[in-house]
Amino acid sequence: MSINIAIFTGFVGGFPTTFQYGEGKEGLRFNFAISNKVKDEFKTTWFQVTIFGFQVEKLKDDLMKGDMILVHGRVGSSDYTSKDGNKKTSFTITASSVEVLKKKVDKDIQKEPKQEEFKDDDIPF
Protein backbone atom coordinates (compact mmCIF):
# COMPACT_ATOMS: atom_id res chain seq x y z
CA MET A 1 0.00 0.00 0.00
CA SER A 2 1.23 3.50 -0.78
CA ILE A 3 0.07 6.93 0.28
CA ASN A 4 -0.12 9.78 -2.22
CA ILE A 5 -0.85 13.00 -0.37
CA ALA A 6 0.70 16.33 -1.33
CA ILE A 7 0.38 19.81 0.11
CA PHE A 8 1.60 22.75 -1.96
CA THR A 9 1.44 26.51 -1.81
CA GLY A 10 1.75 28.42 -5.05
CA PHE A 11 -0.09 30.61 -7.51
CA VAL A 12 -3.01 30.15 -9.86
CA GLY A 13 -1.45 30.46 -13.31
CA GLY A 14 -4.50 30.84 -15.49
CA PHE A 15 -8.19 31.50 -15.34
CA PRO A 16 -10.06 28.50 -13.87
CA THR A 17 -12.52 26.69 -16.13
CA THR A 18 -15.50 24.56 -15.19
CA PHE A 19 -16.51 21.30 -16.82
CA GLN A 20 -19.46 18.95 -16.52
CA TYR A 21 -19.23 15.29 -15.49
CA GLY A 22 -21.65 12.64 -14.34
CA GLU A 23 -25.27 13.69 -14.06
CA GLY A 24 -25.10 17.48 -13.92
CA LYS A 25 -22.06 17.63 -11.64
CA GLU A 26 -19.45 20.35 -12.09
CA GLY A 27 -15.67 20.24 -11.76
CA LEU A 28 -13.02 22.96 -11.89
CA ARG A 29 -9.60 22.98 -13.59
CA PHE A 30 -6.75 25.48 -13.47
CA ASN A 31 -3.00 25.73 -13.88
CA PHE A 32 -0.94 26.06 -10.74
CA ALA A 33 2.71 27.12 -10.35
CA ILE A 34 5.13 26.41 -7.53
CA SER A 35 8.62 27.86 -7.42
CA ASN A 36 11.71 26.54 -5.67
CA LYS A 37 15.12 28.13 -5.37
CA VAL A 38 17.83 25.93 -6.89
CA LYS A 39 21.39 27.28 -6.84
CA ASP A 40 20.52 31.00 -6.86
CA GLU A 41 17.77 30.52 -9.47
CA PHE A 42 14.07 29.96 -9.13
CA LYS A 43 12.67 26.91 -10.89
CA THR A 44 8.93 26.83 -11.57
CA THR A 45 6.95 23.60 -11.82
CA TRP A 46 3.49 23.67 -13.37
CA PHE A 47 0.57 21.45 -12.43
CA GLN A 48 -2.95 21.15 -13.75
CA VAL A 49 -5.26 21.06 -10.73
CA THR A 50 -8.68 19.41 -10.92
CA ILE A 51 -11.20 19.70 -8.12
CA PHE A 52 -14.59 18.04 -7.70
CA GLY A 53 -17.38 18.31 -5.16
CA PHE A 54 -18.64 20.99 -2.83
CA GLN A 55 -15.69 23.40 -3.21
CA VAL A 56 -16.30 23.94 -6.93
CA GLU A 57 -19.31 26.19 -6.34
CA LYS A 58 -17.35 28.45 -3.99
CA LEU A 59 -14.11 28.56 -5.97
CA LYS A 60 -15.42 28.91 -9.53
CA ASP A 61 -16.39 32.56 -9.02
CA ASP A 62 -13.74 33.46 -6.44
CA LEU A 63 -10.48 31.93 -7.71
CA MET A 64 -8.49 34.20 -10.03
CA LYS A 65 -5.21 34.12 -11.91
CA GLY A 66 -2.43 35.24 -9.57
CA ASP A 67 -4.09 34.19 -6.29
CA MET A 68 -1.82 32.45 -3.78
CA ILE A 69 -3.42 29.17 -2.73
CA LEU A 70 -2.85 26.07 -0.62
CA VAL A 71 -3.67 22.79 -2.39
CA HIS A 72 -4.12 19.37 -0.75
CA GLY A 73 -4.43 16.39 -3.06
CA ARG A 74 -3.02 13.47 -5.03
CA VAL A 75 -0.18 14.02 -7.50
CA GLY A 76 -0.09 12.29 -10.87
CA SER A 77 1.96 12.50 -14.03
CA SER A 78 1.76 11.44 -17.63
CA ASP A 79 4.31 11.34 -20.43
CA TYR A 80 3.59 12.72 -23.88
CA THR A 81 5.36 13.78 -27.06
CA SER A 82 5.20 17.49 -27.86
CA LYS A 83 4.47 18.90 -31.32
CA ASP A 84 8.19 19.30 -31.94
CA GLY A 85 8.82 15.61 -31.13
CA ASN A 86 10.31 16.00 -27.64
CA LYS A 87 9.24 13.70 -24.82
CA LYS A 88 7.70 15.63 -21.93
CA THR A 89 5.95 14.98 -18.64
CA SER A 90 2.86 16.78 -17.37
CA PHE A 91 1.96 16.89 -13.69
CA THR A 92 -1.52 16.88 -12.22
CA ILE A 93 -3.07 17.32 -8.80
CA THR A 94 -6.50 15.93 -8.02
CA ALA A 95 -7.32 18.27 -5.17
CA SER A 96 -9.25 17.30 -2.09
CA SER A 97 -9.20 20.92 -0.90
CA VAL A 98 -8.07 24.34 -2.09
CA GLU A 99 -7.75 27.35 0.18
CA VAL A 100 -7.13 30.90 -0.99
CA LEU A 101 -4.28 32.34 1.09
CA LYS A 102 -3.91 35.71 -0.60
CA LYS A 103 -5.92 37.36 -3.35
CA LYS A 104 -4.03 39.01 -6.16
CA VAL A 105 -4.55 42.74 -5.89
CA ASP A 106 -5.12 44.42 -9.22
CA LYS A 107 -3.30 47.76 -9.38
CA ASP A 108 -6.23 49.31 -11.21
CA ILE A 109 -8.58 48.37 -8.40
CA GLN A 110 -6.41 50.09 -5.78
CA LYS A 111 -6.57 53.45 -7.53
CA GLU A 112 -9.42 55.77 -6.72
CA PRO A 113 -12.02 55.79 -9.45
CA LYS A 114 -11.80 58.75 -11.76
CA GLN A 115 -14.44 61.37 -11.25
CA GLU A 116 -16.45 62.07 -14.36
CA GLU A 117 -16.46 65.67 -15.38
CA PHE A 118 -19.85 67.18 -16.17
CA LYS A 119 -20.50 70.32 -18.09
CA ASP A 120 -23.48 72.46 -17.23
CA ASP A 121 -25.02 71.40 -20.54
CA ASP A 122 -25.00 67.74 -19.38
CA ILE A 123 -27.24 68.37 -16.37
CA PRO A 124 -30.89 67.77 -17.34
CA PHE A 125 -32.49 70.35 -15.01
C-alpha angles and dihedrals in degrees: 000000000000133000121223109189123142133180118195138171118205144112135295104247102193142012111290117244129204126221135186125240136165116359104341096319120144131218132186130222131187142154117256129195130202123184129205129185112239117178098333093318132094116234118199123208119196126212133182107227121205122189130185135185135028097348094063093075092053098041101042093074098030106044114089138178109275097027116137109233143177114227127195117189153093120306122221137171139197133192123228141164116247124224090263091055099256121136112240140174126224122202126214137188121203097204125216090185140004124195125190108229100176131005118226108249113221111220090219091057093054093057119088112256114259115255113237114235116229127198120212088250090061094060110093098212 
